[in-house]
Amino acid sequence: MDRLKAMANFVRINESGSLSSAAEATGQSVASLVRSLAALEQHLGVRLLNRTTRRMALTVEGEEYLAWSRRMLADFDDMEQRLEGRDGVARGLLRITAPVEFGQRYVAPLVNGFLQQHPAITAELHFNDQVVPLLDERLDLALRIGHLPDSGLLARQVGATRLVTCASPAYLEGAPALEHPLQLSEHPCIASAAQGRQWHYRQDGKELTAQVTTRLICNQVRAVAAACIQGLGVTRLLHYQIADALASGQLVRILTNFEPADLPIHLVYPHSLQLSPRVRTFVEWASAQLPASVPDPRLE
């Protein structure tokens, strides 16, 4: 049994969600993957997956072995890339994660330009609004918005954003006065699912919480912004998410004197001594490109 291949197959089966999807992704047959998994379980002496015709579920041992396998495969890939990169050419697969809206607006175009200049590199983009552990998911780097917890990862700031409150000119024309966050209770509000019904502001250096009446709650930023543009009420989003609508006049920024502090935008990646050439090259590229791409929330 090729233990490394069996380990990689096991990870792919779990990432794909089914044997048939894993077979398609790896170019192997379902029967071949079944044999690989069975041989791995026999070698380890434990069951890794409970399987029926309809679903699969990791056992406790399977969860532990999956996390370990991901780390081992990532280390294996990194070693290969470091050795292959000694000729000065960055090559290999680059795996990046970012929040969905930020990833679509800024990371995807950035990576496209990077790939055009580095033909030996391929990329996988994983856009997810949840914080994904880099090592466990075999990811090379992440774009993170907000203050970072202490960790063994390195971070390089590439911009900043902040939560801004806004409404359409048509809505504001006929709405009650809105000069203080506590007056939001008199207005219909459109909230992203992550914010809920309590919006936090800052007044005289102290936090101020406003209870809002939500007319619409949605888990998609673009739908929230569209509802606000159509005059449904007041919303609160990150500046980069609505910078175009603010610049065009479709939305008007309000309550600016109460906005909370900026949220840093970081590139997060493993310790520099462990960086493969492809990651190091991308970090330098992105650090030069992103600050000019992300709109500055202090300029409007």
C-alpha positions as CSV (number, residue, x, y, z in Angstrom):
1,M,0.0,0.0,0.0
2,D,1.2,3.5,-0.9
3,R,0.5,5.1,2.5
4,L,1.0,8.7,1.3
5,K,-1.4,8.2,-1.5
6,A,-3.9,6.4,0.8
7,M,-3.7,9.3,3.2
8,A,-4.2,11.8,0.4
9,N,-7.2,9.8,-0.9
10,F,-8.7,9.8,2.6
11,V,-8.4,13.6,2.9
12,R,-9.9,14.1,-0.6
13,I,-12.8,11.8,0.2
14,N,-13.6,14.0,3.2
15,E,-13.1,17.3,1.4
16,S,-15.3,16.1,-1.5
17,G,-18.0,14.8,0.6
18,S,-18.5,11.5,-1.3
19,L,-16.6,8.8,-2.9
20,S,-17.9,9.6,-6.4
21,S,-16.9,13.3,-6.1
22,A,-13.5,12.3,-4.8
23,A,-13.1,9.8,-7.7
24,E,-13.9,12.5,-10.2
25,A,-11.5,15.0,-8.5
26,T,-8.6,12.5,-8.4
27,G,-9.2,10.7,-11.7
28,Q,-9.6,7.3,-10.0
29,S,-12.5,4.9,-9.9
30,V,-14.8,4.7,-6.9
31,A,-13.8,1.0,-6.5
32,S,-10.1,2.1,-6.3
33,L,-10.9,4.6,-3.6
34,V,-12.8,2.1,-1.6
35,R,-9.9,-0.3,-1.8
36,S,-7.5,2.4,-0.7
37,L,-9.6,3.4,2.2
38,A,-10.1,-0.2,3.3
39,A,-6.4,-0.9,3.1
40,L,-5.6,2.2,5.2
41,E,-8.2,1.2,7.8
42,Q,-6.7,-2.3,8.0
43,H,-3.2,-1.0,8.3
44,L,-4.2,1.4,11.1
45,G,-6.5,-1.2,12.8
46,V,-9.3,1.3,13.2
47,R,-12.4,2.4,11.3
48,L,-12.0,5.9,10.0
49,L,-15.4,6.4,8.2
50,N,-18.8,5.0,8.9
51,R,-20.3,4.5,5.5
52,T,-23.8,3.8,4.2
53,T,-25.2,4.1,0.6
54,R,-26.4,7.6,1.5
55,R,-23.9,9.2,3.8
56,M,-20.5,9.1,5.4
57,A,-19.5,10.2,8.9
58,L,-16.0,10.4,10.5
59,T,-15.4,8.3,13.5
60,V,-13.6,9.8,16.5
61,E,-10.4,8.1,15.2
62,G,-11.1,9.4,11.7
63,E,-11.4,13.0,12.9
64,E,-8.0,12.8,14.6
65,Y,-6.4,11.1,11.7
66,L,-7.9,13.6,9.2
67,A,-6.5,16.6,11.1
68,W,-3.1,14.9,11.3
69,S,-3.1,13.9,7.6
70,R,-3.8,17.4,6.6
71,R,-0.8,18.7,8.5
72,M,1.4,16.0,7.2
73,L,0.4,16.5,3.6
74,A,0.9,20.3,4.0
75,D,4.4,19.7,5.4
76,F,5.1,17.4,2.5
77,D,4.0,19.9,-0.1
78,D,5.9,22.7,1.6
79,M,9.1,20.7,1.6
80,E,8.7,19.8,-2.1
81,Q,8.1,23.5,-2.9
82,R,11.1,24.7,-1.0
83,L,13.4,22.1,-2.7
84,E,11.9,22.8,-6.1
85,G,12.2,26.6,-5.6
86,R,15.9,26.5,-5.3
87,D,16.2,27.3,-9.0
88,G,14.5,30.7,-8.2
89,V,11.2,29.9,-9.9
90,A,8.1,30.0,-7.7
91,R,5.8,27.0,-8.6
92,G,3.1,24.8,-7.2
93,L,-0.3,25.1,-5.8
94,L,-1.3,28.2,-3.8
95,R,-4.3,27.9,-1.4
96,I,-5.9,31.1,-0.2
97,T,-8.9,31.8,2.0
98,A,-10.8,35.1,2.4
99,P,-14.2,36.5,3.4
100,V,-16.7,36.0,0.6
101,E,-17.4,39.6,-0.4
102,F,-13.8,40.7,0.0
103,G,-12.5,37.7,-1.9
104,Q,-14.8,38.3,-4.8
105,R,-14.0,42.0,-5.0
106,Y,-10.3,42.1,-4.4
107,V,-8.6,38.7,-3.9
108,A,-9.9,37.0,-7.1
109,P,-8.7,39.8,-9.4
110,L,-5.4,40.0,-7.5
111,V,-4.8,36.3,-7.9
112,N,-5.7,36.4,-11.6
113,G,-3.0,39.0,-12.2
114,F,-0.5,37.1,-10.1
115,L,-1.1,33.9,-12.1
116,Q,-0.6,35.7,-15.3
117,Q,2.9,36.7,-14.2
118,H,3.8,33.3,-12.7
119,P,2.8,30.5,-15.1
120,A,4.3,27.8,-12.9
121,I,1.9,28.5,-10.1
122,T,-1.7,27.3,-9.8
123,A,-4.3,28.5,-7.2
124,E,-7.3,27.4,-5.1
125,L,-9.5,30.1,-3.7
126,H,-11.7,29.3,-0.7
127,F,-14.1,32.2,0.1
128,N,-15.7,31.7,3.5
129,D,-17.0,34.1,6.1
130,Q,-16.0,31.8,8.9
131,V,-12.4,31.9,10.2
132,V,-10.8,28.7,8.8
133,P,-7.6,27.3,10.5
134,L,-4.8,27.4,7.9
135,L,-2.9,24.3,9.0
136,D,-5.9,22.1,9.5
137,E,-7.3,23.0,6.1
138,R,-4.0,22.8,4.3
139,L,-4.2,26.5,3.3
140,D,-1.2,28.7,2.6
141,L,-2.5,32.1,3.6
142,A,-5.6,34.0,4.5
143,L,-7.1,37.5,4.3
144,R,-8.5,38.4,7.6
145,I,-10.6,41.5,8.6
146,G,-10.5,42.6,12.2
147,H,-8.2,42.4,15.2
148,L,-6.3,39.2,15.3
149,P,-5.9,36.8,18.2
150,D,-2.5,35.8,19.4
151,S,-1.2,32.9,17.4
152,G,1.9,31.4,15.9
153,L,1.0,32.9,12.5
154,L,2.5,36.0,11.0
155,A,0.4,38.9,9.8
156,R,1.1,41.8,7.4
157,Q,-1.5,44.7,7.3
158,V,-2.5,45.6,3.8
159,G,-5.4,48.0,4.5
160,A,-8.2,48.9,6.8
161,T,-12.0,49.3,6.7
162,R,-14.7,50.2,9.2
163,L,-18.4,49.8,9.8
164,V,-20.4,52.7,8.2
165,T,-24.1,53.5,8.5
166,C,-25.9,54.6,5.3
167,A,-29.2,55.1,3.6
168,S,-30.5,56.1,0.2
169,P,-31.1,59.9,-0.5
170,A,-34.7,59.1,-1.3
171,Y,-35.2,57.4,2.1
172,L,-33.5,60.2,4.0
173,E,-35.6,62.9,2.3
174,G,-38.8,61.7,3.9
175,A,-37.5,60.1,7.1
176,P,-37.3,61.4,10.7
177,A,-34.2,63.1,11.8
178,L,-31.2,60.8,12.3
179,E,-28.3,62.6,14.0
180,H,-27.6,60.1,16.8
181,P,-27.4,56.3,16.9
182,L,-30.2,56.1,19.5
183,Q,-32.6,57.6,16.9
184,L,-32.2,54.4,14.9
185,S,-35.1,53.0,16.9
186,E,-37.4,55.3,14.9
187,H,-36.2,53.9,11.5
188,P,-36.6,50.6,9.7
189,C,-33.2,48.9,9.5
190,I,-31.7,46.4,7.1
191,A,-29.2,44.1,8.9
192,S,-26.7,41.5,7.8
193,A,-27.2,38.3,9.7
194,A,-23.9,38.6,11.4
195,Q,-24.8,42.0,13.1
196,G,-28.2,41.2,14.5
197,R,-30.3,43.9,16.2
198,Q,-27.7,45.6,18.3
199,W,-25.4,48.0,16.5
200,H,-22.3,49.3,18.4
201,Y,-21.0,52.8,18.0
202,R,-18.4,55.1,19.7
203,Q,-19.1,58.3,21.5
204,D,-16.5,60.3,23.4
205,G,-14.2,57.3,23.4
206,K,-16.8,55.0,24.9
207,E,-18.9,52.3,23.3
208,L,-22.6,53.1,22.6
209,T,-25.1,50.4,21.7
210,A,-28.2,51.1,19.7
211,Q,-31.1,48.7,19.6
212,V,-32.5,48.7,16.0
213,T,-35.8,47.6,14.5
214,T,-35.0,45.4,11.6
215,R,-37.3,45.2,8.6
216,L,-35.0,42.9,6.8
217,I,-32.2,40.6,7.9
218,C,-30.1,38.8,5.2
219,N,-27.0,36.8,5.2
220,Q,-25.8,38.2,1.8
221,V,-24.1,41.6,1.8
222,R,-25.1,42.5,-1.8
223,A,-28.8,41.8,-1.0
224,V,-28.6,44.0,2.1
225,A,-26.9,46.9,0.1
226,A,-29.5,46.5,-2.7
227,A,-32.4,46.8,-0.3
228,C,-30.8,50.0,1.2
229,I,-30.3,51.5,-2.3
230,Q,-33.9,50.8,-3.1
231,G,-35.0,52.9,0.0
232,L,-36.1,50.2,2.3
233,G,-34.3,51.7,5.3
234,V,-31.0,52.2,7.0
235,T,-28.1,49.7,6.9
236,R,-24.7,49.3,8.3
237,L,-21.9,47.5,6.4
238,L,-18.2,47.5,6.0
239,H,-17.0,50.5,4.0
240,Y,-15.4,48.4,1.2
241,Q,-18.7,46.6,0.7
242,I,-20.6,49.8,-0.3
243,A,-17.8,52.2,-1.4
244,D,-19.0,52.1,-5.0
245,A,-22.6,53.0,-4.0
246,L,-21.3,55.8,-1.7
247,A,-19.1,57.2,-4.5
248,S,-22.0,57.2,-7.0
249,G,-24.4,58.8,-4.7
250,Q,-26.7,55.8,-4.5
251,L,-26.1,55.8,-0.7
252,V,-25.3,58.5,1.8
253,R,-23.0,58.0,4.7
254,I,-24.6,59.0,8.0
255,L,-23.7,59.0,11.8
256,T,-20.0,59.5,10.8
257,N,-19.2,61.1,14.1
258,F,-20.1,57.9,15.9
259,E,-18.3,55.3,13.7
260,P,-16.2,52.8,15.5
261,A,-12.4,52.5,15.0
262,D,-10.9,51.1,11.8
263,L,-10.7,47.3,11.4
264,P,-7.3,46.2,10.0
265,I,-7.1,44.0,7.0
266,H,-4.2,41.5,7.2
267,L,-2.5,38.9,5.2
268,V,-2.0,36.0,7.6
269,Y,0.5,33.2,6.9
270,P,2.8,30.7,8.7
271,H,6.2,31.7,10.1
272,S,8.5,33.1,7.4
273,L,11.1,30.5,7.9
274,Q,8.6,27.9,6.7
275,L,7.4,29.8,3.7
276,S,7.6,28.1,0.3
277,P,8.7,30.3,-2.6
278,R,5.2,30.5,-4.0
279,V,3.8,31.9,-0.8
280,R,6.6,34.3,-0.2
281,T,6.3,35.6,-3.7
282,F,2.5,36.1,-3.4
283,V,2.9,37.8,0.0
284,E,5.2,40.4,-1.5
285,W,3.0,40.8,-4.6
286,A,-0.2,41.2,-2.6
287,S,1.4,43.5,0.0
288,A,2.2,45.9,-2.8
289,Q,-1.1,45.7,-4.7
290,L,-3.8,45.5,-2.1
291,P,-3.3,48.8,-0.2
292,A,-4.1,50.7,-3.5
293,S,-7.1,48.5,-4.3
294,V,-9.0,48.6,-1.0
295,P,-10.8,52.0,-0.5
296,D,-9.7,54.0,2.5
297,P,-12.7,54.6,4.8
298,R,-11.3,57.9,6.0
299,L,-11.4,59.6,2.7
300,E,-15.2,60.0,2.4
